[in-house]
Amino acid sequence: MNATTSLDPADELAIRNLLARYGDAVCRRDAAAWIATWAAECTWDLGGGRITHGRDETFALWQKSIAKYPWVAQLPASGTVGLVDGAVRGSWYVLELNQLPDGSGVMHLGHYDDTYVRDEGEWRFGARSFHLVYRGAMDPGTLNPLPEG
């Protein structure tokens, strides 16, 4: 990010919590909690030409994407949040561990560039743009997923 200035600490904490809620919703496959992290007029660029506009399209893409994996864990890693050219933006690395239907595993390391907006009085994702950094096989080991919902 360029020309970043700090946010009010309460706003930064709320945005960091937004990231945590997003990852938690993915891990629990909690569709209602996941879509609640998005603004009504959002854009999600998941890469590979998969771009959505609005909550309905975004939710449909998430449902299609997560259905590919019997088990998913998404872990937001390091990131920054700040004011950039008048917009509230963030930059985050994300590690995702996935079980495939055949029982094998795959790991994704990616990077999100975000824009956050106040929507219905809460900080939500206005836009997320994903860049896949690494994808590779993962020994699935023993899976003990959390209950859904």
C-alpha positions in Angstrom: 0.0 0.0 0.0 1.2 3.5 -0.7 0.8 6.7 1.3 -0.7 4.8 4.3 -1.8 6.7 7.4 -3.1 5.2 10.6 -6.7 4.7 11.4 -8.4 5.3 14.7 -7.4 2.3 16.9 -11.1 1.3 17.4 -11.7 1.2 13.6 -8.5 -0.8 13.0 -9.4 -3.3 15.7 -12.9 -3.6 14.2 -11.4 -4.3 10.7 -9.0 -6.8 12.1 -11.9 -8.5 13.8 -13.7 -8.5 10.4 -10.8 -10.6 9.0 -11.0 -13.0 11.9 -14.8 -13.4 11.6 -14.4 -14.0 7.8 -11.8 -16.8 8.4 -13.8 -18.3 11.2 -16.9 -18.4 9.0 -15.0 -20.2 6.3 -13.6 -22.8 8.8 -17.1 -23.4 10.2 -18.8 -23.2 6.8 -21.1 -20.7 8.3 -22.7 -19.1 5.2 -24.7 -16.5 7.1 -21.7 -15.3 9.1 -19.5 -15.3 6.0 -21.9 -13.2 3.8 -22.5 -10.8 6.7 -18.8 -9.7 6.4 -19.6 -8.2 2.9 -21.1 -4.8 2.1 -24.3 -4.7 0.0 -22.4 -3.2 -2.9 -19.3 -5.4 -2.8 -16.9 -6.7 -5.4 -14.9 -10.0 -5.0 -12.1 -10.8 -7.4 -11.2 -14.4 -6.6 -8.8 -14.6 -9.5 -9.0 -16.5 -12.7 -11.7 -14.2 -14.1 -14.0 -15.0 -11.2 -15.3 -11.5 -10.3 -18.6 -10.8 -8.5 -20.6 -7.6 -7.8 -23.1 -7.4 -5.0 -23.8 -9.8 -2.1 -25.9 -12.2 -4.2 -23.2 -12.9 -6.8 -20.6 -13.0 -4.1 -22.5 -15.5 -2.0 -23.2 -17.7 -5.1 -19.5 -17.8 -5.9 -18.5 -18.7 -2.3 -21.1 -21.5 -2.2 -19.8 -22.9 -5.5 -16.1 -22.6 -4.3 -16.5 -24.1 -0.8 -18.6 -27.0 -2.2 -15.4 -28.3 -3.8 -13.9 -29.2 -0.5 -15.3 -31.4 2.3 -13.2 -29.5 4.8 -11.5 -26.1 4.7 -9.5 -24.1 7.2 -8.7 -20.5 6.2 -6.2 -18.6 8.4 -5.6 -14.9 7.9 -1.9 -14.3 8.5 0.0 -11.0 8.5 -1.6 -7.9 7.3 -1.9 -4.2 7.3 -4.8 -1.7 7.5 -4.7 2.0 6.9 -6.0 5.0 5.1 -4.7 5.1 1.5 -5.6 8.1 -0.7 -8.8 8.6 1.4 -10.0 5.0 1.3 -9.6 2.4 4.1 -7.6 -0.4 2.7 -5.8 -3.6 3.8 -3.3 -6.0 2.5 -3.3 -9.6 3.9 -1.7 -13.0 3.4 -4.0 -16.0 3.9 -3.2 -19.6 4.3 -5.9 -22.1 3.3 -5.8 -25.8 3.9 -8.4 -27.9 2.0 -9.4 -31.5 1.8 -10.4 -32.8 -1.6 -13.2 -35.2 -2.2 -10.7 -38.1 -2.8 -9.3 -37.5 0.7 -6.1 -35.8 -0.4 -5.2 -32.3 0.6 -4.2 -29.1 -1.0 -2.7 -25.9 0.5 -3.2 -22.4 -0.9 -1.1 -19.4 0.1 -2.6 -16.2 -1.2 -2.7 -12.5 -0.8 -5.8 -10.2 -0.5 -6.0 -6.5 -1.3 -9.1 -5.1 0.5 -11.1 -2.0 0.6 -13.3 -1.6 3.7 -16.5 0.4 4.0 -19.0 1.2 6.7 -22.2 -0.6 5.8 -25.2 -0.6 8.1 -23.0 0.8 10.8 -20.3 -1.9 10.6 -17.0 -2.3 8.8 -17.4 -4.7 6.0 -15.6 -5.7 2.8 -16.3 -3.3 0.0 -13.9 -5.1 -2.2 -11.5 -8.0 -2.0 -9.0 -9.0 -4.7 -7.2 -12.3 -4.3 -3.8 -13.3 -5.8 -2.7 -17.0 -5.5 0.9 -17.1 -4.4 1.3 -20.9 -4.0 -0.8 -24.0 -4.4 0.6 -27.5 -3.6 -0.2 -30.9 -2.2 -0.8 -31.3 1.5 -0.7 -34.5 3.5 -4.3 -34.6 4.8 -3.2 -36.2 8.1 -6.1 -36.6 10.6 -9.0 -34.2 10.1 -11.1 -33.2 13.1 -13.2 -30.3 11.7 -15.4 -28.1 13.8 -19.1 -28.5 13.4 -20.7 -26.5 10.7 -22.7 -23.4 11.5 
